[in-house]
Amino acid sequence: MTKQQSLRNGLLLHVLSSSFNLSESLATVGEKVCAEVNSCLSQHGFTPFTAEKEIALKGQIQTLGNSDNTICKLIDSRIQAFLESYLTSGHQKSFPAIPGGLGPIQREMEEIAVKYVRLVNYNKMVFSPYYDVILSKLLDKAESQLLEVRGGTTL
């Protein structure tokens, strides 16, 4: 297991605890990332981050907690697009291409996609009789409204 995977798994376990605080966790992640980056820079003969760069990086990590964060929205839309394309692909043996930026979590995305499709298919199997009734009522209502509109304009 790589250092990043170990850190990610530790964070995920912490998220499930009742004492989880996102802001504090992101601040801790920012500290750890800066320490790792500075360590790697030093190992390869580069100068460590300046205080300004560390503050900027920590700030960017901290903003990941905001629901309107552009990066979070982009990743969310890519995850949804992947799940939708897998659902519509007929679950062929090969998965659709993983969207850019999600390569590091490809295995997890594929596992989620399989579980998602199973849930959707189960939902269809169990609830389709109810959906059929609801949809037929909605379609009948829409059809009658369309006929009224057409009938009203021809008079």
TAUR-V350167 format. One line per field, one symbol per residue. ss: DSSP state (a for helix, b for strand, c for the rest). phi: phi as a letter, one per 40 degrees, with the letter a starting at -180 (. if undefined). A space follows every 10 residues. Layout:
BEGIN
ss: ???
phi: ???
END
This chain:
BEGIN
ss: ccaaaaaaaa aaaaaccccc caaaaaaaaa aaaaaaaaaa aaaccccccc aaaaaaaaaa aaaaacccca aaaaaaaaaa aaaaaaaacc cccccccccc ccaaaaaaaa aaaaaaaaaa aaaaaaaaaa aaaaaaaaaa aaaaaaaaaa aaaac
phi: .ccccccccc cccccccccc bccccccccd cccccccccc cccbgcccdc cccccccccc cccccccccc cccccdcccc cccccccccg fcdccccccd gbdcbddccc cccccccccc ccdcccbdcc cdcccccccc cccccccccc ccccc
END
